[in-house]
């Protein structure tokens, strides 16, 4: 999906959205200054109902700085926003969704209904089967409550059967 995206901007949006399981609004909120010049960290911001803007700094996965540099190298404007539209304005969450939708369609995936945070949900859904603890997934997704994260705790029936011991019949 990343390789088929025609624009460096779109490739950067896709990799950030997927790698860090970002909400479309979190991608929209990113500023150039959030990508730290050390090249190994990025500050992510979320809008929380009760707490306002919440920031956290995370390490960049190895492939991310290269894709961001590829995108930013061609930017000649002084707009603070990391991702901009063709006319130089900050991309809205809806614009971010459109980039993801087009990328999915290029690889033959036609999502049904809303794909607002599809890459976030896909990333989160793959963590539990890989053995990541639900509390760690909660922190990774920046959820306030564990019950919000529990939708990602599904276990395959075969895995569930392996985890639950047979009844003692004696």
Secondary structure, DSSP 4 states (H G I P E B T S, - for coil): -TTT-SSHHHHHHHHHHHHTT--HHHHHH-BGGGB-TTSSEEEEEEEETTTEEEEEEEEPPTTHHHHHHHHHHT--S--SBSSB-TTSPBPPHHHHHHHHHHHHHHTT----S--TTHHHHHHHHHHHHTT--HHHHHHHHT-SSHHHHGGG----HHHHHHHSPPPP--
